[in-house]
């Protein structure tokens, strides 16, 4: 998954293999690991983790964008 920035250069999104959060940074903002992967699939956008069965199944406790599978 790639997004274009203001200069039309591709910006790569990465997913954390530990917590599955998707970020453009080089370090996970949630669990602080630096071993992020560009090889992920699926997208879950969590708005209400407290009331979500999916959040409970994925162990998500915070709002955000999450990958379903990280390789």
N, C-alpha and C positions, 0 to 999 in steps of 0.2 A: 504494500500500500504506500503510495507516494503522494506528497502534497507539494505544490509549487509555492515558493516564497515570493517576496516582492520583486526580486531580480530574475524571476522565472528559472531559478536553479532548483532542481529537485531536492526536497527535504525528506529524508527518510524517517519514517516512524518506526519505533522499535517496541517490542513487548518484553516484559520481564517474565522469565521462566518460573520465577517463584510466586509472584502475586498476580501475574497476567495483565497488569496495568499497561496501557499503551502511552508512550511518551515520545517526544522529539529530542529529549535530553540524552546524555551519555551515561547517566546514573538514574536508577529508579527513584522517583520522588517519594515513593511509599516505603519500600523496604531497604533502600540505599545500596542495592547490589549494582555492580557495574557490568555484569555479564548479561547484557540485553541481546535480543535476537531480532533480526529483520525478517525472519522466516516464521510468520504466524498466520493464522486464518481465523475467520469468524470475528464478529464484533458484537459486544454487548455494551449498550450505553445504560448505565445504572443511574436512575433518578431517585429511587426510594428503596435503598437496600434493606431497611428495617422491615418493610412490608412485602418483600419480594421472595418468592419461593426459589427463583433462579439465583438470587444473591446468596441465599442460604446454602444451596447446592454447590455454588462456586466459592463459598466462604468469603464473600465480598461484604465489607462493612462500611465502605465509603462510596460516595458518588464518584462517577468517572467512566472512562472508556476502557474496556477490558477485552482481551483476546480470548477466544474460546480454546484455541490450541496454539501452543508455542513450541516450535521445534528448535 
